Amino acid sequence: MNEGVVSAELGLGGWPAVAEESIIARDVLLAEHVGSRVHICHLSTAGSVEIVRWAKSRGIDVTAEVTPAPPPPHG
């Protein structure tokens, strides 16, 4: 679960956005360095999407998909 209001309300130690984003940045830079392509699964932050956009603008062969949002609670 991402770090935020909901994780705090549930008493869970969420994963900070910077953790996901730094891994994606590393992977796209490594793909650029070795001239390979990379597919990123389950993006879950706006910053991750921006990193993929940046990588594509540099000509890095990167594709990605996002994590679907959970359905709203019933009530």
Secondary structure, 3 states (H helix, E strand, C coil): CECCHHHHHCCCCCECHHHHHHHHHHHHHHHHHHCCCEEEEEECCHHHHHHHHHHHHCCCCEEEEECCCCCCCCC
